[in-house]
Amino acid sequence: MVQEYASPVRVHKYPFEMVMAAYEMRFPSCPQIPVVIECVITEDSWTADDSQRDTIRKCQLNVEAPYLLKKMIGVDYVYFIQKNHLDLKNRLLEIEATNETFAARVGVVEKCKYYVHPENPEWTCFEQSALLDVKNFFGLENTVEKIAMKQYAANIAKGKELIEVFMKEVNAGGVTDLRPWKASDPAHNRELRRVVSRGTEPLSPRPIAEAKRLSIADQYSMDSDYIKRYLGELTPVQESRLMQLRKWIADLQKGKVPSDTTLLRFLRARDFSVEKAREMLSQSLLWRKKHQVDRILSEYQTPDVVKQYFPGGWHHHDKDGRPLYILRLGQMDVKGLLKSIGEDGLLKLTLHVCEEGLKLLEEATRSSEHAIQSWCLLVDLDGLNMRHLWRPGVRALLRIIQIVEANYPETMGRVLIVRAPRVFPILWTIVSTFIDENTRSKFLFYGGKDYLQQGGLLDYIPKDLIPDFLGGPCKSFVHEGGLVPKSLYVSGAFTERDGDPLSEDSIYRSVSLGKGQVHEVIVQNRDPQSVLTWDFDVLRHDISFTVYRSDRALDHPDRAAADCVGGVSAEETRSVLDGCGWREGEHYHRVEPTLVCHDGESIQGSHVMSESGSYVLQWRCEAADGSRAAQLMYFHETLASHHYRGSMSSLQSAISGFSCLSGKSVTSSCPSR
């Protein structure tokens, strides 16, 4: 296996010559790096003008490996060969270290460079990289790789610290300033040579070819101070992975390279696997190019219906300095928005919000003293009811979630859910499976009215920034939402992806009823605590809706072979309950109050089937003009209890079960029991 590691650029705020004097202090042994037992010079030579030096050292290391491993391989120490080329004329030191022990089985090549900072000649930059090739090591390849990586990380962590320590020793020795090498000043050059080599005389003088000048403008370099300030604290391994991905994407793009914060987000989304992050990022870059996402901020025009009825917007920041976005989901008319701007319109709106968020993150990072890498989302669910479970709307929402997850990973730092009603766990059951597990762990739920008390929003949002509609003092300019007038619906703006809602391919079924006729769906429940949901539209005249339950098995007489979960008959004209000669309250019970639904209304509802038995969804035609029958379009579904059991234990409002009342799309909230 071959592994490559690269660290970002470290900056020493000292001149190159002073850093060289401090660097030489670490030889022949260094108490601060106990793993290095001793380094012995085997070859050393200077050019005649004292401008360049070649040095070869043999270094003995006490590798921090398990005792048993050392006994198995039969060694207590390993040896490395270090080759240094110091160019005082061009102010450059190049270092290459390779292993001598087990070289046939394990290849280790570590390269380092010291050079003058490109923008400040009084500072010195340091780069470090390593290549590990474990060819065959007695079946212990993974162990060797871990040990090598641990040692590499330790060296990186110590490098900058040691220069500071040794610089004090150099100063204590009376050296506080060293001028650069000059061809016209041989006396100064001899003294400079003495200081940076601690007086060591050459062991085998030989001529040295002129070294190539280092290209300071290395496009793959990243300053360690820059990383800490703008990207946050990263481990040496994470820094290395970031460098690798950056180099790969620069070679691939041959043009504009995504920002380091973008690369880091994709790495985090894939647990810092460069290969997986590269694949995910490649797909996202193609997607952005195909859909011209880079133009959204400059070209997107917010539709009037969004300005008037979309209940979301940016609102200051949280206590960690993250931009705060507020979404009053309970007041959102999902169906109205989709029928006004369509699914693609809602997607463009979402992408515009995400692009705004990325811009706000950059601004927040610049204005703060640390990196701001994600935003905070506050979701108010007051008013949420079953109308939000409109099936086509949920499918559109899931598609948008998948697109955002794939192209804006690791942008969500925290999600605060407040005023969650009893119906929320049903929506969460459907949606949560499409949300990345890491993102789901960032959700915090507040189901009661104590969201402003200890342990609530005040732990995350400054008190003076709590929005007014949640009882805080801060004026919020986020629109309160509301129903979109049907006059704003656009013909063809939204159609189901499964085809015409009235077609056989649709999940909805269409039924016509004459006056007094009924249509029933029988659901046999053998899973106590499962949830029965329904969604229907009244297309013509008035229809009443009721749900019944019986302990006895039921089926339509002429539909004995039908599926027990959804056995229906469009030709039914009388209730199966009437056909049995049963009496309500004795043989069966009404578990949902009768709801009279009028022409044009959309109804969504749910019922927790706490007991086994037969459940009957019944629609009855209340009136018809004789020439035209009443018509409805419906869909029903059963959610198994194990899908949500225990998953919402922290949600106070879910303890007593879900709402058993239907919600009309013409109402703004669902009445409580």
C-alpha positions in Angstrom: 0.0 0.0 0.0 1.2 3.5 -0.8 0.2 6.5 1.2 1.1 10.1 0.7 1.1 12.8 3.3 1.6 16.5 3.1 1.5 19.2 5.7 0.6 22.9 5.2 3.3 25.6 5.1 4.6 26.6 8.6 5.8 30.1 8.9 8.7 31.1 11.2 8.8 34.8 11.7 12.6 34.9 11.6 15.1 35.5 8.8 16.2 32.4 6.9 19.8 32.6 8.2 18.6 32.7 11.8 16.3 29.7 11.2 19.2 27.8 9.8 21.3 28.5 12.9 18.4 27.3 15.1 17.8 24.2 12.9 21.4 23.1 13.3 21.0 23.0 17.1 18.9 19.9 16.9 22.0 17.8 15.9 23.5 15.4 16.8 20.7 14.6 19.3 17.6 16.4 20.4 16.1 15.9 23.9 12.8 17.3 22.6 12.5 14.5 20.1 13.4 11.4 22.2 12.7 9.1 19.3 16.0 10.4 17.7 18.9 8.7 19.5 21.7 10.2 17.5 22.6 11.6 14.0 26.1 11.1 12.8 27.5 13.0 9.8 28.9 10.6 7.2 29.5 13.2 4.4 29.8 17.0 4.5 31.1 19.5 2.0 31.0 23.2 1.2 31.6 25.0 -2.1 34.7 27.2 -2.3 32.6 30.4 -1.9 30.8 29.1 1.2 27.4 29.5 -0.5 26.3 25.8 -0.6 26.6 22.8 1.7 25.8 19.1 1.1 25.4 17.0 4.3 24.6 13.3 4.8 23.7 12.0 8.2 22.9 8.5 9.5 20.2 8.8 12.1 19.4 6.2 14.7 15.7 6.1 15.8 14.0 4.3 18.7 10.6 3.7 17.0 7.6 3.9 19.3 6.4 0.4 18.4 4.8 -2.2 20.7 7.3 -4.4 22.5 5.9 -7.6 21.0 6.3 -6.1 17.5 9.9 -5.2 18.1 10.6 -8.8 19.3 8.9 -10.2 16.2 10.9 -8.2 13.8 14.1 -8.6 15.8 15.2 -4.9 16.0 15.1 -2.2 18.7 16.2 0.6 16.5 15.8 1.7 12.9 18.2 3.8 10.8 17.4 6.6 8.4 19.7 8.4 5.9 19.2 12.2 5.8 20.5 14.2 2.9 20.5 18.0 3.2 21.3 20.6 0.6 21.8 24.1 2.0 21.9 27.0 -0.5 22.8 30.2 1.3 23.0 32.1 -1.9 19.4 31.4 -2.9 18.3 31.0 0.8 17.0 27.5 0.5 17.4 24.2 2.5 16.2 21.0 1.0 16.0 17.8 3.1 15.3 14.2 2.1 15.2 11.3 4.6 14.9 7.7 3.6 14.8 4.5 5.7 17.8 2.2 5.6 16.3 -0.5 7.9 13.7 -2.8 6.1 14.1 -0.8 2.9 13.2 -3.8 0.8 9.9 -4.2 2.7 9.0 -0.6 3.6 9.8 2.5 1.7 9.7 5.8 3.6 10.6 9.1 1.9 10.2 12.3 3.8 11.0 15.7 2.1 11.2 19.1 3.8 12.1 22.6 2.6 13.0 25.8 4.3 12.7 28.9 2.1 12.1 32.7 2.3 8.5 33.8 2.6 7.3 35.1 -0.8 5.8 38.3 0.7 8.1 39.0 3.7 11.9 38.4 3.3 12.3 38.5 7.0 10.2 35.4 7.5 10.9 31.7 6.6 8.5 29.1 5.3 8.7 25.4 6.0 7.1 22.5 4.1 7.0 18.8 4.9 5.6 15.8 3.0 6.1 12.0 3.2 5.6 8.9 1.1 5.0 5.6 2.7 5.1 2.4 0.7 4.5 -0.8 2.7 5.3 -3.6 0.3 5.4 -6.6 2.6 5.9 -6.6 6.3 5.2 -10.0 7.8 1.4 -9.4 7.6 1.7 -6.3 9.8 1.3 -3.7 7.0 -1.6 -1.8 8.7 0.3 -1.7 12.0 3.4 -0.3 10.3 1.4 2.3 8.5 -0.2 3.5 11.8 3.1 3.7 13.5 4.6 5.6 10.7 1.7 8.1 10.5 1.9 8.6 14.2 5.5 9.4 14.0 5.0 11.7 11.1 2.2 13.6 12.9 4.5 13.9 16.0 7.3 15.4 13.8 4.9 18.0 12.3 3.6 19.0 15.7 7.2 19.4 17.1 8.8 21.2 14.1 7.7 24.7 14.7 8.0 24.5 18.4 11.6 23.4 18.2 12.7 26.3 16.1 11.3 28.6 18.8 13.2 26.7 21.5 16.5 26.6 19.6 16.2 30.3 18.5 16.4 31.2 22.2 19.6 29.2 22.5 21.0 30.9 19.4 20.2 34.3 20.9 21.7 33.3 24.2 24.9 32.5 22.4 25.2 36.1 21.2 23.7 35.7 17.7 20.7 38.0 17.2 21.1 38.9 13.6 22.6 37.3 10.5 22.8 39.1 7.2 22.3 37.0 4.0 25.2 35.6 2.0 26.9 38.1 -0.3 29.5 37.3 -3.0 31.3 40.6 -2.3 31.8 39.8 1.4 33.9 36.6 1.9 34.6 37.4 5.6 30.9 37.6 6.4 30.2 34.5 4.4 32.8 32.5 6.4 31.2 33.6 9.7 27.8 32.8 8.4 29.0 29.3 7.4 30.4 28.9 10.9 27.2 29.8 12.6 24.8 27.8 10.5 27.1 24.7 10.8 28.1 25.2 14.4 31.7 25.1 13.3 31.6 21.7 11.8 34.4 21.1 9.3 33.8 19.2 6.1 34.5 15.5 6.2 35.0 15.0 2.5 35.2 18.2 0.5 33.9 18.0 -3.0 32.4 20.4 -5.6 28.6 20.9 -5.5 26.6 21.8 -8.5 24.6 25.0 -8.4 21.2 24.3 -6.9 18.0 25.2 -8.8 16.2 28.2 -7.4 13.0 27.3 -5.6 9.8 28.5 -7.1 8.2 30.4 -4.2 4.8 30.6 -5.8 3.9 27.0 -5.1 0.2 26.8 -6.0 -0.3 23.8 -3.6 1.1 25.5 -0.5 -1.1 26.5 2.4 0.1 28.4 5.4 -0.6 26.7 8.8 -1.6 30.1 10.3 -4.1 30.5 7.5 -5.5 27.1 8.1 -6.0 27.7 11.8 -7.5 31.2 11.2 -9.8 30.4 8.2 -10.4 26.6 8.3 -10.2 25.8 12.0 -8.1 23.3 13.9 -7.1 20.3 11.8 -5.0 17.3 12.7 -1.8 16.6 10.7 -3.6 13.8 8.9 -6.6 16.1 8.0 -4.2 18.8 6.8 -2.5 16.2 4.6 -5.8 15.0 3.1 -6.8 18.6 2.4 -3.5 19.2 0.6 -3.9 16.1 -1.5 -7.5 16.9 -2.5 -6.5 20.5 -3.4 -3.7 19.4 -5.6 -5.8 16.8 -7.3 -8.7 19.2 -8.0 -6.2 21.9 -9.3 -4.8 19.4 -11.8 -8.3 18.3 -12.9 -9.9 21.7 -13.2 -7.1 23.5 -15.0 -8.8 26.7 -14.0 -10.9 27.9 -11.1 -10.4 25.7 -8.0 -13.1 25.5 -5.3 -12.2 27.3 -2.0 -10.4 25.5 0.7 -13.5 25.7 2.9 -15.4 23.9 0.1 -12.8 21.2 -0.2 -12.8 20.8 3.6 -16.6 20.4 3.7 -16.5 17.5 1.2 -13.7 15.9 3.1 -15.6 16.0 6.3 -18.7 14.6 4.6 -16.6 11.6 3.7 -14.6 11.2 6.9 -11.5 12.6 5.2 -11.3 9.9 2.6 -9.7 11.7 -0.3 -11.0 9.2 -2.9 -14.6 9.4 -1.6 -14.5 13.2 -1.2 -13.0 13.5 -4.7 -15.8 11.5 -6.2 -18.5 13.4 -4.4 -16.9 16.8 -5.3 -16.5 15.8 -8.9 -20.2 15.0 -9.2 -21.1 18.3 -7.5 -18.9 20.3 -9.8 -20.5 18.8 -12.8 -23.9 19.4 -11.3 -23.1 23.1 -10.6 -21.8 23.6 -14.2 -24.8 21.9 -15.7 -27.3 23.9 -13.8 -25.3 27.2 -13.8 -25.4 27.3 -10.0 -22.6 29.9 -9.8 -24.9 32.4 -11.4 -27.8 32.1 -9.0 -26.7 34.9 -6.6 -26.5 37.4 -9.5 -29.3 36.2 -11.7 -32.0 34.8 -9.5 -35.2 36.9 -9.3 -37.3 36.1 -6.3 -40.9 35.4 -7.5 -43.6 37.7 -6.0 -45.4 34.7 -4.4 -42.2 33.8 -2.6 -41.8 37.3 -1.3 -45.4 37.3 0.0 -45.9 33.8 1.3 -42.5 32.0 1.8 -42.0 32.0 5.6 -38.2 31.8 5.7 -35.2 34.2 5.9 -31.8 35.0 7.5 -31.9 36.5 11.0 -28.6 37.7 12.6 -26.5 34.9 14.2 -26.3 32.3 17.0 -24.0 32.4 20.0 -21.2 30.7 18.0 -21.3 33.4 15.4 -23.1 31.2 12.8 -25.5 32.9 10.4 -29.0 32.0 11.6 -31.8 31.0 9.1 -35.4 30.9 10.3 -38.0 28.7 8.6 -41.6 28.9 9.9 -42.5 25.6 8.4 -45.8 25.3 10.2 -47.1 28.4 8.4 -45.8 27.2 4.9 -48.4 26.3 2.3 -46.4 23.6 0.5 -49.1 22.8 -2.0 -49.7 26.5 -2.8 -46.1 27.2 -3.4 -45.6 24.1 -5.6 -48.7 25.0 -7.6 -47.4 28.6 -8.0 -43.7 28.2 -8.7 -43.4 24.4 -9.3 -40.8 22.0 -7.8 -38.0 23.5 -9.9 -38.9 26.9 -8.6 -38.8 25.7 -5.0 -35.5 24.1 -5.7 -34.0 27.3 -7.2 -35.2 29.1 -4.1 -33.5 26.6 -1.8 -30.2 26.8 -3.8 -30.3 30.6 -3.6 -30.6 30.3 0.2 -27.7 27.9 0.3 -25.5 30.1 -1.9 -26.4 33.1 0.3 -25.4 31.0 3.3 -22.0 30.3 1.9 -21.4 34.0 1.3 -22.5 34.8 4.8 -20.1 32.2 6.2 -17.2 33.9 4.4 -18.3 37.3 5.8 -18.8 35.8 9.3 -15.3 34.3 9.2 -13.7 37.6 8.1 -15.4 39.6 10.9 -14.7 37.1 13.7 -11.5 35.8 15.2 -12.1 32.2 14.2 -13.4 30.1 11.3 -17.2 30.0 10.9 -17.9 26.8 8.8 -21.6 26.2 9.1 -24.9 28.0 9.7 -27.7 27.4 12.2 -31.3 26.6 11.3 -34.2 27.5 13.5 -37.5 25.7 12.4 -40.8 26.9 14.0 -43.4 24.1 13.6 -46.3 26.0 15.1 -49.3 25.3 12.8 -47.9 22.1 11.4 -50.6 19.6 10.6 -51.4 16.8 8.2 -51.8 19.2 5.2 -48.0 19.3 5.3 -48.0 15.6 4.5 -49.5 16.2 1.0 -47.8 13.3 -0.7 -46.5 15.1 -3.9 -45.2 17.9 -1.6 -43.3 15.4 0.6 -41.8 13.8 -2.5 -40.7 17.2 -3.8 -39.2 18.0 -0.4 -37.2 14.7 -0.3 -35.8 15.4 -3.8 -34.6 18.9 -2.6 -33.1 17.4 0.5 -31.1 14.9 -1.5 -29.8 17.6 -3.8 -28.7 19.8 -0.9 -27.1 16.9 0.9 -25.1 16.0 -2.1 -23.9 19.5 -3.0 -23.8 21.5 0.3 -22.4 18.9 2.8 -21.4 20.0 6.3 -23.0 23.4 6.0 -25.6 22.7 8.7 -24.0 23.3 12.2 -27.2 23.0 14.3 -30.9 22.6 13.7 -33.3 23.9 16.4 -36.9 22.6 16.2 -39.4 24.5 18.3 -43.1 24.2 19.0 -43.2 20.7 17.5 -46.8 19.4 17.5 -47.9 15.8 17.8 -48.1 15.3 14.1 -44.4 16.0 13.7 -43.1 12.5 14.3 -44.9 11.3 11.2 -43.3 13.9 9.0 -39.9 13.2 10.7 -40.3 9.5 10.1 -40.7 10.1 6.3 -38.1 12.7 5.9 -35.3 11.7 8.4 -34.3 8.6 6.4 -33.2 10.9 3.6 -31.0 13.1 5.8 -27.4 12.1 6.4 -26.8 10.5 9.8 -24.2 13.1 10.8 -26.7 15.9 10.0 -29.5 14.2 11.9 -27.3 14.2 15.0 -27.4 18.0 14.9 -31.2 18.2 15.4 -32.4 19.5 18.8 -36.2 19.2 19.5 -38.4 21.4 21.7 -42.0 20.2 21.7 -43.5 22.2 24.5 -43.6 25.8 25.5 -40.4 25.8 27.5 -38.1 26.5 24.6 -37.1 29.8 26.2 -36.3 28.3 29.5 -33.0 26.8 30.8 -31.7 24.3 28.2 -33.7 25.8 25.4 -33.0 28.4 22.7 -31.1 30.7 25.1 -28.3 28.1 25.2 -27.7 28.7 21.5 -29.1 32.1 20.5 -28.4 35.4 22.2 -31.3 36.6 24.3 -31.6 39.9 22.5 -31.8 38.1 19.1 -34.7 35.7 19.9 -37.3 36.6 17.3 -40.5 38.4 18.4 -42.9 35.6 17.2 -41.2 33.3 19.7 -41.5 35.7 22.6 -38.2 37.4 22.1 -37.3 41.1 21.8 -35.9 41.1 18.3 -38.0 42.2 15.4 -38.1 39.5 12.7 -38.5 40.3 9.1 -39.2 36.7 8.2 -42.6 36.5 6.5 -45.2 34.7 8.6 -46.4 32.7 5.5 -50.0 31.7 5.1 -52.1 30.1 2.4 -51.2 31.0 -1.2 -54.4 32.3 -3.0 -55.5 29.9 -5.8 -55.6 32.9 -8.0 -51.7 32.8 -8.0 -51.6 29.2 -9.1 -49.9 28.7 -12.5 -51.3 26.1 -14.8 -48.7 23.4 -15.3 -46.4 24.8 -12.6 -46.5 21.5 -10.7 -47.5 18.1 -11.9 -46.8 14.8 -10.2 -43.8 13.0 -11.5 -45.8 9.8 -11.5 -48.2 11.2 -14.1 -51.7 12.6 -14.1 -53.2 12.3 -10.6 -56.2 10.7 -12.1 -54.3 8.1 -14.2 -53.8 4.5 -13.2 -50.1 5.1 -12.6 -50.8 7.6 -9.8 -50.8 6.6 -6.2 -54.1 8.4 -5.9 -57.4 6.7 -6.8 -60.5 8.5 -8.1 -64.0 7.7 -7.0 -67.5 9.0 -8.1 -70.4 8.8 -5.7 -74.1 9.5 -6.1 -76.2 10.9 -3.4 -76.2 8.7 -0.3 -73.6 6.4 -1.7 -70.4 5.4 0.3 -66.9 4.4 -0.6 -64.9 2.5 2.0 -61.3 1.3 2.4 -60.8 -1.6 4.9 -57.4 -1.8 6.6 -56.6 -4.9 8.7 -54.2 -3.9 11.4 -52.0 -6.4 13.1 -49.4 -3.9 14.3 -50.6 -2.0 17.4 -49.3 1.6 17.5 -48.8 1.8 13.7 -50.2 5.0 12.1 -52.9 5.1 9.5 -52.6 8.2 7.2 -54.9 9.6 4.5 -54.9 12.4 2.0 -57.8 13.2 -0.3 -59.2 16.0 -2.4 -62.9 16.7 -2.9 -63.3 17.5 -6.6 -67.1 18.0 -6.7 -69.9 18.5 -4.2 -69.9 17.8 -0.4 -68.6 14.5 1.1 -68.4 13.4 4.7 -65.5 11.4 6.1 -65.3 9.1 9.1 -63.0 6.4 10.5 -64.4 3.3 12.3 -62.8 0.3 14.1 -64.1 -3.2 14.8 -62.5 -6.1 16.6 -63.9 -8.4 14.0 -62.4 -9.1 10.6 -64.2 -7.2 7.8 -64.1 -7.4 4.0 -66.4 -6.3 1.2 -68.7 -9.2 0.2 -67.7 -8.9 -3.5 -64.0 -8.3 -2.8 -63.1 -11.3 -0.7 -59.9 -11.8 -2.8 -58.8 -8.3 -2.4 -55.7 -7.3 -0.5 -56.6 -6.9 3.1 -54.5 -3.7 3.5 -56.2 -1.8 0.7 -59.1 -3.8 -0.6 -61.6 -1.3 -2.1 -64.4 -1.3 -4.6 -65.4 1.7 -6.6 -68.9 0.2 -7.1 -69.7 0.0 -3.4 -72.9 1.9 -2.6 -73.6 0.9 1.0 -71.4 0.5 4.1 -70.0 -2.9 4.9 -71.0 -2.1 8.5 -74.6 -1.7 7.5 -74.5 -5.0 5.6 -73.5 -6.9 8.7 -76.5 -5.5 10.6 -74.2 -4.1 13.3 -74.8 -1.3 15.7 -72.4 1.5 16.4 -71.0 1.4 19.9 -71.6 -2.4 20.2 -70.1 -4.0 17.2 -67.9 -1.2 15.9 -66.7 2.2 17.1 -66.2 5.6 15.6 -62.5 6.5 16.2 -62.5 9.8 14.2 -65.3 12.4 14.3 -67.3 12.8 11.1 -65.8 15.6 9.0 -67.9 17.3 6.3 -65.7 18.3 3.4 -66.7 20.7 0.7 -66.0 21.1 -2.9 -62.3 22.0 -3.6 -61.0 21.1 -0.1 -57.9 19.0 0.5 -57.9 16.9 3.6 -54.9 15.2 5.3 -55.1 13.2 8.6 -53.7 10.4 10.7 -54.8 8.0 13.4 -52.6 5.9 15.7 -54.0 2.4 15.5 -53.4 1.6 19.1 -55.3 -1.7 18.8 -55.5 -4.5 16.3 -58.6 -5.0 14.3 -60.4 -3.8 11.2 -60.3 0.0 10.4 -62.7 1.5 7.9 -62.1 4.7 6.0 -65.5 5.9 4.9 -66.5 8.6 2.4 -70.2 9.3 2.0 -71.8 11.6 -0.6 -74.0 14.1 1.2 -75.6 15.8 -1.8 -75.6 15.8 -5.6 -77.6 17.6 -8.2 -78.7 14.3 -9.8 -76.9 14.9 -13.1 -73.3 14.9 -11.9 -71.9 12.7 -9.2 -69.7 13.8 -6.4 -66.0 13.0 -7.0 -63.0 12.6 -4.8 -59.4 11.6 -5.2 -57.7 9.8 -2.3 -54.6 8.0 -1.1 -54.0 6.2 2.2 -50.9 4.6 3.8 -49.9 2.7 6.9 -46.7 3.6 8.7 -45.3 0.7 10.7 -44.8 1.3 14.4 -41.1 0.3 14.3 -40.2 3.1 11.9 -40.6 5.8 14.6 -40.8 3.9 17.9 -38.4 5.5 20.4 -36.9 7.8 17.8 -38.6 10.8 19.1 -38.3 10.1 22.9 -36.9 13.7 23.4 -40.0 15.2 21.8 -42.4 16.1 24.6 -45.4 16.5 22.4 -45.0 13.0 21.0 -45.3 11.2 24.4 -49.1 11.1 24.3 -49.3 10.1 20.6 -50.0 11.8 17.4 -52.9 14.0 16.4 -56.0 12.1 15.5 -57.7 15.1 13.9 -57.8 15.9 10.2 -56.4 19.1 9.0 -58.0 21.1 6.1 -55.8 23.0 3.7 -58.1 25.9 4.2 -57.1 26.2 7.9 -53.8 27.5 9.2 -53.5 25.1 12.1 -54.8 21.8 13.3 -57.0 21.9 16.5 -55.7 20.0 19.4 -57.5 17.4 21.4 
